Amino acid sequence: MSDFVRVAALSEVPPGSARCVRVGRKRVALFNVDGQIYAIDDTCTHAEASLSEGTVEGCEVVCPLHGARFDLRTGAALSLPAVIPVETYEVKVEGDEVFIRV
């Protein structure tokens, strides 16, 4: 089982924002939705677009390239053109530190 890795300060991901972080070779998108932090792969499964640059609507992110939607909680692809889900990561917040399990 993998350990948690510190990826950001909570203050770097204020409510309503997103941020891309790197964990080794992985690009992970962090989203703060009403104080809840979600972590998913940053790359859309349909095309090479950065999901951290997409629009967040509730607990969904809309890909900035072709409009595919993904559930931030499960990674499920919710609309075409994406059909493959994105990976999600367990998040732990301790004080002002954000950790994910990769």
Phi, psi and omega in degrees: 000135181285155177269164174284143180238132176291130183238340182190164167275143179302326179294342178278351179229072182292160179309135180085006183241171176223157181208139175264132176233160177248135174233102189063237178267352182279141170257121183242133178264127174257137179231137174249108179249104180053040178089351177265128180264131176241149178226125178223165173304141183280343186262126177301140181282350178270318182212166184282059179251148180276116181290335178293346177265002181278178179265135178261129177231105186064234178257031177236147172245139179255122180300132182288347184270305184235006174082010176298146181247142178229142176280124181291336182279322187244342185083358183300139172282121186258346180206156175292153012274358179279138175233346181260131179291162172263154178291141174248158181230140176293136183245141174226131177246126177233110183063239179257018184248134177253128179238148172230154175260121180246000000 
